Amino acid sequence: MNEGAVVEQARRLADDFSKRAAEHDRDGSFPFENFRLLKEAGLLALTVPRQYGGGGAGLADTVEVLGAIAQGDASTALVLAMQYVMHASIARSQTWPQRIREMLAREAVARGALINALRVEPELGTPARGGLPATVASSFKGGWSLSGHKIYSTGIPALSWFMVWGRTEEPAPRVGTFLVPAAAQGIRIAETWDHLGMRASGSHDVIFKGTQIPCDYAVDIREPRAWSAPDAEQAAWYVLPIVALYDGVARAARDWLVNYLTERKPTALGAALSTLPRFQEAVGEIDARLLTNRILIETAASGADRGRPPSPGESGLIKMTVTTNAIAAVESAVELTGNPGLRRANPLERHLRDVLCSRIHTPQNDSSLITAGQAAFRALRKESGV
């Protein structure tokens, strides 16, 4: 299937997903039907290498599909983004055993198996801020036994595989990824996810207690300092799918606003609100923000596909800029519509709650700005020989 056909298919699915999005949001229920349809369309394996039957998509195609899906249901797009990011990462890996990489790829193609990384913990928070995980892997003859507690585990009701961030129980602990089948013994799901936004993402807690996996399922464990080196391609592959998702939410809000202003004809005005310069100017400002987003996302993604990804620091600034624009666009739409925009019967209030979640994803704004500032000062010192 060519690129245009894939994106058009994503748009058709998004139209269907939008019909159920409000119900899933209200109930906090997981959109299983959406993932059945994504599987049937072959979109769950979009970033799986072609040699295993997947789409082999690059970053530019990936972000376009995610942006389209997010306009229908942001929670579905978030789970899908993680699927795409993880398979792209596995395909690039030089450490994962080949048989495991192939197994996961073929399962994604054949049965739509979903995978995500479980990294955040109650005490640690996000590993991006540093520190050793409390999740511990103890070795025994033939494998590893994991015990720990993960939170914000997106997509957990439908995942087939968990990429668990943990440390070894050794005098000098190693840290990394342990692959755990969802069907393994010693796993308990605590349905704790009850947030303001992304309510249908099923981001519950997962508790491991003596969960056993084979030896080679410790797919990538290293000394802690070996994880500190930034990887520009990896940073772009994580950041750009996330920002494309939230940009899609803002575009859905923008489209709803334009339709509302066109249809709303107050008696006192005798014409549609869209005829007033005030509203025309406001929509123009929203479109200016979204144009900036589109150019940033497309330029960075196509650059990454050509082997010239933005630096990790630049990816952080792109994330901050795009999500700031997305939030501002939705907030502006709410301000322009007043009470109607905040009615549960309209999707705009859901878009507002969903887009605010963009501030939580790594890298967060303070980290992005500090990284950019430090890079600027390093560059000056290097130029001056200090």
Helices and strands as residue ranges (DSSP letters): H 3-27, H 32-40, G 43-45, G 50-52, H 59-72, H 74-92, H 98-111, E 114-118, G 127-129, E 136-140, E 143-153, E 159-168, E 175-181, E 187-190, E 204-214, G 215-217, E 220-222, G 224-227, H 232-263, G 273-275, H 277-305, H 312-337, G 339-342, H 348-356, G 357-359, H 365-384
